[in-house]
Amino acid sequence: MPRSFLKASALLVYPLMVIYAFLLVPAYEIIAFDITLASTLLFDGVDMLMGWVEIIVLALALALLITAVYRAGSAVRCRALYILLGGALLLKYIGSIIALSVVHGALDATLNYGSYVLSLLLELLPLALAVLLTHRYTVRTNADAAIRKKALERLSAAPEAQVDLLPFKNPFHRPNPLQKIALLALGLICAIRLLAYIMNEIAYVILGFSFKASDLPVTLLYAFLTVLLPCFIGYLLCVCTTKLAAKAYK
């Protein structure tokens, strides 16, 4: 795998993980424990920004993984990228634990580490799905192309023009199978985020917080701002990132 591609991947993902773990997480914790600030829009803003960073990083990772597997011809040849992206995700969670320990002055033994593991697995799920589908498509397509090439050589016919599916030309160019894979994976991310949001709202009701019909517009708006909008922007960024990734993978 080209070093230029790995360097570009690291520059795209790692700065966002550093900002998340060492800036947003401690800011969120400090604001949450301040009675005055916790009731302001600043608290919601930081919380929303954390969600945006998480979704954007996953969207960038999808573009990098799809590009790498397709260009390499197999998912088996992309181990270096898996290690790089896995390190970025570990940085996010380990860095968050370190940042929280600094804020509280000591390692917080009350942290729900099980939720961290669950969050990590849910983030890996759409990435693994994209790798699997891209691998299957690429291997099958290359095998079919090799068979057709041999048949044309035997017939002394002109070789077929190869169609390169990368980078994505249009955000809504559905005939591109790789783009369909990216859209499916981001759809899964969106579904997981929406489900988590709904479960949180239900949990608040169970805990005794009242929910009235007048609260519905605000709830829907918050779902749009924290889940739907960042997922849509994440998809657009995914499309744009394939241009950079395809250029770097040479």
C-alpha positions as CSV (number, residue, x, y, z in Angstrom):
1,M,0.0,0.0,0.0
2,P,1.5,3.4,-1.0
3,R,2.9,5.5,1.8
4,S,1.3,8.6,0.3
5,F,-2.1,7.0,0.8
6,L,-1.4,6.0,4.4
7,K,0.0,9.5,5.2
8,A,-3.1,11.1,3.6
9,S,-5.3,8.8,5.6
10,A,-3.6,9.7,8.9
11,L,-3.8,13.4,8.2
12,L,-7.5,13.1,7.6
13,V,-8.5,11.1,10.6
14,Y,-6.0,11.6,13.5
15,P,-6.4,15.4,13.9
16,L,-10.1,14.9,14.3
17,M,-9.6,12.2,16.9
18,V,-7.2,14.4,18.9
19,I,-9.7,17.3,18.8
20,Y,-12.5,14.9,19.9
21,A,-10.6,13.2,22.8
22,F,-8.5,16.1,24.2
23,L,-10.7,19.1,23.5
24,L,-14.4,18.2,23.1
25,V,-14.6,15.5,25.7
26,P,-13.0,17.5,28.6
27,A,-15.0,20.6,27.5
28,Y,-18.2,18.5,27.6
29,E,-17.3,17.2,31.1
30,I,-16.5,20.6,32.5
31,I,-19.7,22.1,31.2
32,A,-21.8,19.2,32.3
33,F,-20.6,19.7,35.9
34,D,-21.2,23.4,35.9
35,I,-24.8,24.1,37.0
36,T,-24.8,27.4,35.1
37,L,-23.3,26.2,31.8
38,A,-25.1,22.9,31.8
39,S,-28.4,24.7,31.2
40,T,-27.2,26.7,28.3
41,L,-26.9,26.1,24.5
42,L,-23.1,25.7,25.0
43,F,-23.7,22.3,26.5
44,D,-25.9,21.2,23.5
45,G,-23.5,22.8,21.1
46,V,-20.5,20.8,22.4
47,D,-22.6,17.6,22.5
48,M,-23.7,18.1,19.0
49,L,-20.2,18.9,17.8
50,M,-18.9,15.6,19.3
51,G,-21.6,13.7,17.4
52,W,-20.6,15.5,14.2
53,V,-17.0,14.6,14.6
54,E,-17.8,11.0,15.2
55,I,-19.9,10.7,12.1
56,I,-17.5,12.6,9.9
57,V,-14.6,10.4,10.9
58,L,-16.6,7.3,10.0
59,A,-17.5,8.8,6.7
60,L,-13.8,9.5,5.9
61,A,-12.8,6.1,7.0
62,L,-15.4,4.5,4.7
63,A,-14.0,6.4,1.7
64,L,-10.5,5.3,2.6
65,L,-11.4,1.7,3.1
66,I,-13.4,1.4,-0.1
67,T,-10.7,3.0,-2.1
68,A,-7.9,0.9,-0.6
69,V,-9.8,-2.5,-1.0
70,Y,-10.8,-1.7,-4.6
71,R,-7.4,-0.4,-5.6
72,A,-5.5,-3.3,-3.9
73,G,-7.9,-5.9,-5.4
74,S,-8.6,-7.6,-2.1
75,A,-9.3,-6.7,1.6
76,V,-6.4,-9.0,2.6
77,R,-3.9,-6.5,1.2
78,C,-5.1,-3.5,3.3
79,R,-3.8,-4.5,6.7
80,A,-1.7,-1.3,7.1
81,L,-4.8,0.8,6.7
82,Y,-6.8,-1.3,9.2
83,I,-4.0,-0.8,11.8
84,L,-4.0,2.9,11.1
85,L,-7.7,3.4,11.4
86,G,-7.9,1.1,14.4
87,G,-5.3,3.2,16.1
88,A,-7.4,6.3,15.4
89,L,-10.4,4.7,17.1
90,L,-8.4,3.6,20.0
91,L,-6.9,7.1,20.3
92,K,-10.5,8.4,20.5
93,Y,-11.5,6.2,23.5
94,I,-8.2,5.9,25.3
95,G,-7.6,9.6,24.8
96,S,-11.1,10.3,26.2
97,I,-10.4,8.3,29.3
98,I,-7.1,10.1,29.8
99,A,-8.8,13.5,29.3
100,L,-11.5,12.7,31.8
101,S,-8.9,11.5,34.3
102,V,-7.2,14.9,34.0
103,V,-10.4,16.8,34.4
104,H,-11.3,14.8,37.6
105,G,-7.8,14.7,38.9
106,A,-7.6,10.9,38.9
107,L,-8.7,7.9,36.9
108,D,-12.5,7.7,37.2
109,A,-13.3,4.2,38.2
110,T,-17.0,4.9,37.7
111,L,-16.7,5.2,34.0
112,N,-18.9,2.7,32.1
113,Y,-16.2,1.0,30.1
114,G,-18.7,-1.5,28.7
115,S,-20.4,1.3,26.9
116,Y,-17.1,2.3,25.4
117,V,-16.6,-1.2,24.0
118,L,-20.2,-1.3,22.7
119,S,-19.7,2.1,21.0
120,L,-16.5,0.8,19.4
121,L,-18.2,-2.3,18.1
122,L,-21.1,-0.3,16.6
123,E,-18.6,2.0,14.9
124,L,-16.7,-1.0,13.4
125,L,-19.9,-2.6,12.1
126,P,-20.5,-0.3,9.1
127,L,-16.8,-0.2,8.3
128,A,-16.5,-4.0,8.3
129,L,-19.6,-4.2,6.1
130,A,-18.1,-1.8,3.6
131,V,-14.8,-3.8,3.5
132,L,-16.7,-7.1,3.1
133,L,-18.9,-5.8,0.3
134,T,-16.1,-4.0,-1.5
135,H,-13.9,-7.1,-1.3
136,R,-16.6,-9.4,-2.7
137,Y,-17.4,-7.0,-5.5
138,T,-13.8,-6.4,-6.4
139,V,-12.7,-10.0,-6.4
140,R,-15.6,-11.1,-8.4
141,T,-15.2,-8.3,-10.9
142,N,-11.5,-8.9,-11.4
143,A,-12.1,-12.6,-11.8
144,D,-14.7,-12.0,-14.5
145,A,-12.5,-9.4,-16.2
146,A,-9.6,-11.9,-16.3
147,I,-11.8,-14.6,-17.9
148,R,-13.1,-12.1,-20.6
149,K,-9.5,-10.9,-21.3
150,K,-8.3,-14.5,-22.0
151,A,-11.3,-15.1,-24.2
152,L,-10.6,-12.0,-26.2
153,E,-6.9,-12.9,-26.5
154,R,-7.9,-16.3,-28.0
155,L,-10.2,-14.6,-30.4
156,S,-7.5,-12.0,-31.2
157,A,-10.0,-9.3,-30.4
158,A,-9.3,-5.9,-29.0
159,P,-9.2,-5.8,-25.2
160,E,-12.1,-4.2,-23.4
161,A,-11.8,-0.7,-22.0
162,Q,-11.5,-0.8,-18.3
163,V,-13.9,1.2,-16.2
164,D,-12.5,2.8,-13.1
165,L,-15.2,3.4,-10.4
166,L,-13.0,5.8,-8.4
167,P,-13.2,8.5,-7.6
168,F,-16.9,9.0,-7.2
169,K,-18.0,11.5,-9.9
170,N,-21.4,12.6,-8.5
171,P,-22.9,12.3,-5.0
172,F,-26.0,10.7,-6.4
173,H,-24.6,8.5,-9.2
174,R,-26.3,5.3,-8.2
175,P,-25.1,3.1,-11.0
176,N,-21.6,3.0,-9.3
177,P,-21.7,-0.1,-7.1
178,L,-18.9,1.2,-4.8
179,Q,-21.0,4.3,-4.2
180,K,-23.9,2.1,-3.3
181,I,-21.8,0.4,-0.7
182,A,-20.8,3.7,0.8
183,L,-24.4,4.9,0.9
184,L,-25.5,1.6,2.5
185,A,-22.7,1.8,5.2
186,L,-23.6,5.4,5.9
187,G,-27.3,4.5,6.0
188,L,-26.4,1.9,8.7
189,I,-24.5,4.6,10.6
190,C,-27.5,6.8,10.4
191,A,-29.9,4.0,11.5
192,I,-27.7,3.2,14.5
193,R,-27.5,6.8,15.6
194,L,-31.2,7.3,15.2
195,L,-31.9,4.2,17.3
196,A,-29.6,5.4,20.0
197,Y,-31.2,8.8,20.0
198,I,-34.7,7.3,20.3
199,M,-33.6,5.0,23.1
200,N,-32.1,8.0,25.0
201,E,-35.4,9.8,24.7
202,I,-37.3,6.8,25.9
203,A,-34.9,6.5,28.8
204,Y,-35.5,10.1,29.8
205,V,-39.3,9.4,29.9
206,I,-38.8,6.3,32.0
207,L,-36.6,8.2,34.5
208,G,-39.5,10.6,35.0
209,F,-38.9,13.5,32.6
210,S,-42.2,14.6,31.1
211,F,-42.7,14.5,27.3
212,K,-45.5,16.6,25.8
213,A,-46.7,17.0,22.3
214,S,-45.2,20.5,22.2
215,D,-41.8,18.9,22.7
216,L,-42.0,16.8,19.5
217,P,-40.9,19.6,17.1
218,V,-37.8,20.3,19.2
219,T,-37.1,16.6,19.5
220,L,-37.3,16.1,15.7
221,L,-35.2,19.2,15.1
222,Y,-32.5,17.9,17.4
223,A,-32.6,14.5,15.7
224,F,-32.2,16.3,12.4
225,L,-29.2,18.4,13.6
226,T,-27.4,15.6,15.4
227,V,-28.0,12.6,13.2
228,L,-29.6,13.3,9.8
229,L,-27.7,16.4,8.8
230,P,-24.2,15.2,9.8
231,C,-24.9,11.9,8.1
232,F,-25.8,13.6,4.9
233,I,-22.8,15.9,5.1
234,G,-20.7,12.9,6.0
235,Y,-21.8,11.2,2.8
236,L,-20.9,14.3,0.7
237,L,-17.5,14.3,2.4
238,C,-17.1,10.6,1.7
239,V,-17.7,11.3,-2.0
240,C,-15.1,14.1,-2.0
241,T,-12.6,12.1,0.0
242,T,-12.5,9.3,-2.7
243,K,-11.0,12.0,-5.1
244,L,-8.2,12.6,-2.7
245,A,-7.8,8.9,-1.8
246,A,-7.8,7.8,-5.4
247,K,-5.1,10.3,-6.2
248,A,-3.0,9.3,-3.2
249,Y,-3.2,5.6,-4.0
250,K,-0.8,5.4,-6.9
